[in-house]
Amino acid sequence: MCGIVAYIGPREAYPVLMKGLHRLEYRGYDSAGICLLNGDIRVFKCKGKVSDLEAFVAGENISGNIGMAHTRWATHGEPNTINAHPHFSQNKTIALIHNGIIENYSVLRSELKNRGYTFTSETDTEVLVHLIEDIMTNEQVSVEEAVRIALNQVIGAYAIVILAKEFPNKIIAARKGSPMVIGIGKDEFFVASDATPLIEYTDNVVYLNDEEIAIIERDKELKIKTIRNQDQTPYIEKLVMSLNEIEKGGFDHFMLKEIYEQPRSIFDSMRGRLHLDQGTVTLGGISDYVQKILKAKRIIITACGTSWHAGLVGEYLIEDLARIPVEVEYSSEFRYRNPVLSEDDVVIAISQSGETADTLAAIDLAKSKGATVLGICNVVGSSIARATNAGVYTHAGPEIGVASTKAFTAQVAVLTLLGLLLAQKKGTLPASKFQKILVELDSIPSKVERILKLNEKIRDIATIYKDVKNSLYLGRGYNFPVALEGALKLKEISYIHAEGYPAAEMKHGPIALIDEFMPVVFIATRRGIYDKVITNIEEVKARKGKIIAIVTEGDESVKKLADHCIEIPDTEEMLIPLLATVPLQLLSYHIAVMRNCNVDQPRNLAKSVTVE
Ligand code: M6R
């Protein structure tokens, strides 16, 4: 996920672009860059935040009325200055910024290399700008036509802006799958990933649709055409937004925004990996290690916090689907307890930030004993991504709220793909069952959308329980890790004591805590160990505990017992964590807000724990 902004008009472009970049920085801050067109075409870019770019260009000639800028969240290629956008074409007359992922970039890259193009970066983006130059040179067409032809060869997602030295009064912008809005002012135009950079200049906006190209020229009407060369009439909308509202993309907190991003982040984590039509799963990052995993005596998953909870779901998934033994270890314990490890073991380290010190130390230990170490990380180029032998990125986008939300579901999505991939290679699942799970997995983003519509109802429940002192979260099977994650979310942001437990373990101790003041959150979905959980609910009810239950849509049995039911769509048992976690995130969020807690930066915590 990156942020892009562009401007053409009578103003100096630089301050408009810089202010815009600051507003878009939540989308990524691995590097930043700017391109200004003023006779010459000049690019300034550097690793780091937008403020680093400002320091970098200080003293440079930055005047010009047309320009574009980019703030990067690295996906392909580590976060450094070379991989920062804008990227130049070979003859340095065209510059391009991009938000998205070009999935077929390696094929395009080889073809362009064969035609004599030299690549300076490791990004997927650079193929686009060379391809456009190649088409312009060989087919003698305008830049917009070259963009159109190029985009017909591209598979993946993009929001791009292009400036060409030859066309000093023109911006070309296009999108598919990544957002893009065009602001129309008096004699000026703005382009951005969201409306935040243009809100103080205009309220006339056009949201570009997928596969549309905008040709933006000063003193001319905005022109839009599709990549199939059909002219489109720009649909101008009024922006109804105030500056305060949009600081976090319209959300009060990053955490809420990130909860709402989950349909997209789960989708992005599966994109190009789940092939429904072919009935297959691919994980390019670990393709060279699949045989090693299949032959492994066991898999050890190591992680901390929420990532450890995702690992627990991973254990259930991989054992269930691929019949390979899995153990899940807290990195902080594993690193100090002299575990038995050998070259036959495969260790999978899971981390959102890729910087967690305990997990890094666990990786070092595993490597020193000869184990193969793979990573599941969200941050490209992070220490854990570099320290592992290979890995799979979760494409959740930057997670800014300290409480992990969309990273968890992205990790579980990737672990599900891994379980399915191993099952397919090992032949442990009947083809029909495999395809059924694939179809269900593909529908998870839309089912999460449906759960997000329950927000108001969940807020009403939060109102009732916001002042409690303690709470229990109970689940069995796949819902046990969900209970742990629900409890962690509540305690870390609302400071209410919350414990997650396997539901059946309640009678071995925690049941002593139950009285009329104790809310117990049950994850009691119909698939899995359902009847037994109902018995546990009865036991709580008999002791006057308050019951909040996550149930399957249409459930009747739990409804008769629970004080509150939150209904989620039905799905395969192994996919329930991807759905059941979402209402628990919302419940914690609303309780924390009602208690006036600092939701995004809870006390004593940090987003990445780089110390022991
Ligand atoms: O970046 P990581 O996934 O390695 O971080 C692990 C934990 O520190 C993290 O999940 C932490 O527990 C979160 N605050 C939970 O919301």
Residues whose N, C-alpha, C, O or C-beta is under 5 A from the ligand:
A	BS01	M6R	C304 G305 T306 S307 I350 S351 Q352 S353 G354 T356 V402 A403 S404 K607 V609
